[in-house]
Amino acid sequence: MPVNIGATLSHISRESSDIRRLADFYKEIFGFEEIEAPNFGEFKVIWLNLPGAFALHLIERNPGTKLPEGPYSTTSPTADPSHLPRGHHICFTVSDFDSFLQTLKEKGIQTFQRSLPDGKVKQVFFFDPDGNGLEVASRRDE
């Protein structure tokens, strides 16, 4: 039995050396809205909200850490989206998959496409400007 039956997703955080660039990407590509964020003093944050879904907290990278600038994927040290189906990524669904895919192409974003084995859900994988893996899937009813 789970400890808390009513658990829901609150937010996902991403560390970045350029939180403004990352915020602008998520606002432009997915429609996140910038919301009020606390002033932590020693580091900057930008908080974004995707209405009806979850929040994304962008946190200024600590230059003293040894974390990589971008994770890319678990199987490749380079930005190759074909490795993302088995790597770390966040998945979104969109109401018009084909239009969304066209927008990515127009912006010159490198993608990798596939479908679930039953062919009912189309998937596209790509990276945000910091190398974090993303997936966008069509809805089954599309």
C-alpha positions as CSV (number, residue, x, y, z in Angstrom):
1,M,0.0,0.0,0.0
2,P,1.4,3.5,-0.9
3,V,2.3,5.8,1.9
4,N,0.2,8.6,0.3
5,I,-2.6,7.7,-2.0
6,G,-3.4,11.3,-3.1
7,A,0.1,12.1,-4.5
8,T,0.3,14.3,-7.6
9,L,3.1,15.8,-9.6
10,S,3.9,19.3,-8.3
11,H,7.0,20.4,-10.3
12,I,10.1,19.3,-12.1
13,S,13.3,21.3,-11.7
14,R,16.0,21.8,-14.3
15,E,19.4,23.3,-13.5
16,S,20.8,25.7,-16.1
17,S,23.6,28.2,-16.7
18,D,21.1,30.3,-18.6
19,I,17.7,30.1,-17.0
20,R,16.3,32.9,-19.2
21,R,17.1,31.1,-22.4
22,L,15.6,27.9,-21.0
23,A,12.5,29.7,-19.8
24,D,12.0,31.3,-23.2
25,F,12.3,27.9,-24.9
26,Y,9.6,26.2,-22.7
27,K,7.3,29.3,-23.0
28,E,7.6,29.3,-26.8
29,I,7.5,25.6,-27.5
30,F,5.0,24.4,-24.9
31,G,3.1,27.5,-23.7
32,F,4.4,27.6,-20.1
33,E,3.6,30.8,-18.3
34,E,6.1,32.5,-16.0
35,I,4.8,32.7,-12.4
36,E,6.1,34.5,-9.3
37,A,9.1,32.9,-7.8
38,P,10.8,33.4,-4.5
39,N,14.1,35.3,-4.2
40,F,16.6,32.8,-2.8
41,G,19.3,35.4,-2.8
42,E,22.4,33.3,-3.5
43,F,21.0,31.9,-6.8
44,K,18.4,32.9,-9.4
45,V,15.3,30.9,-10.3
46,I,12.5,31.2,-12.8
47,W,9.3,29.3,-12.1
48,L,7.0,28.3,-15.0
49,N,3.6,26.8,-14.9
50,L,1.8,24.7,-17.6
51,P,-1.9,25.4,-16.7
52,G,-3.7,22.2,-15.7
53,A,-0.4,20.2,-15.7
54,F,2.6,21.0,-13.6
55,A,5.2,23.6,-12.8
56,L,8.8,23.7,-14.1
57,H,11.4,25.3,-11.7
58,L,14.5,26.5,-13.5
59,I,17.4,27.0,-11.2
60,E,20.7,28.8,-11.8
61,R,23.5,26.3,-12.1
62,N,26.0,26.2,-9.3
63,P,29.3,26.7,-11.0
64,G,31.0,24.7,-8.2
65,T,29.2,21.4,-9.0
66,K,30.6,18.8,-11.4
67,L,27.3,18.0,-13.1
68,P,27.4,18.0,-16.9
69,E,26.0,21.1,-18.7
70,G,23.4,18.9,-20.4
71,P,22.6,15.2,-19.8
72,Y,21.8,14.4,-23.4
73,S,21.0,10.7,-22.8
74,T,22.1,7.8,-20.8
75,T,23.6,6.1,-23.9
76,S,25.2,8.9,-25.8
77,P,27.5,11.8,-24.8
78,T,26.2,13.7,-27.8
79,A,22.9,15.3,-28.7
80,D,21.5,12.4,-30.7
81,P,17.7,12.3,-30.1
82,S,17.5,8.7,-31.4
83,H,18.9,7.6,-28.0
84,L,16.1,9.3,-26.1
85,P,13.5,6.6,-26.2
86,R,15.7,4.7,-23.7
87,G,17.1,7.8,-21.9
88,H,15.9,10.3,-19.4
89,H,13.2,12.5,-20.8
90,I,10.0,14.4,-19.9
91,C,7.0,13.6,-22.1
92,F,4.2,16.0,-23.1
93,T,1.1,15.3,-25.2
94,V,-0.3,17.8,-27.6
95,S,-3.7,18.2,-29.3
96,D,-2.3,18.6,-32.8
97,F,0.8,16.4,-33.2
98,D,1.5,17.1,-36.9
99,S,1.3,20.9,-36.4
100,F,3.6,20.7,-33.4
101,L,6.1,18.6,-35.4
102,Q,6.1,21.1,-38.2
103,T,6.8,23.9,-35.7
104,L,9.9,22.0,-34.5
105,K,11.1,21.5,-38.0
106,E,10.6,25.2,-38.8
107,K,12.7,26.1,-35.7
108,G,15.5,23.8,-36.9
109,I,15.2,21.5,-33.9
110,Q,16.7,18.0,-34.6
111,T,14.2,15.3,-33.9
112,F,13.8,11.5,-33.9
113,Q,10.3,10.1,-34.6
114,R,8.7,6.8,-34.0
115,S,5.4,5.3,-32.9
116,L,4.3,2.9,-30.2
117,P,4.3,-0.7,-31.4
118,D,0.5,-0.6,-31.9
119,G,0.9,2.5,-34.1
120,K,-1.8,4.4,-32.3
121,V,0.6,7.0,-30.7
122,K,3.1,9.0,-32.6
123,Q,6.2,10.1,-30.8
124,V,8.9,12.8,-31.4
125,F,12.1,13.1,-29.3
126,F,14.3,16.1,-29.1
127,F,16.4,18.2,-26.7
128,D,15.9,21.5,-24.9
129,P,18.7,24.1,-25.2
130,D,20.5,22.6,-22.2
131,G,20.4,19.0,-23.6
132,N,17.5,17.7,-21.4
133,G,15.5,15.0,-23.2
134,L,12.0,15.7,-24.3
135,E,9.3,13.6,-25.9
136,V,6.0,14.8,-27.4
137,A,3.4,12.1,-28.0
138,S,0.1,12.3,-29.9
139,R,-3.1,11.5,-28.1
140,R,-4.6,8.2,-28.8
141,D,-7.8,9.8,-30.0
142,E,-6.0,12.0,-32.6
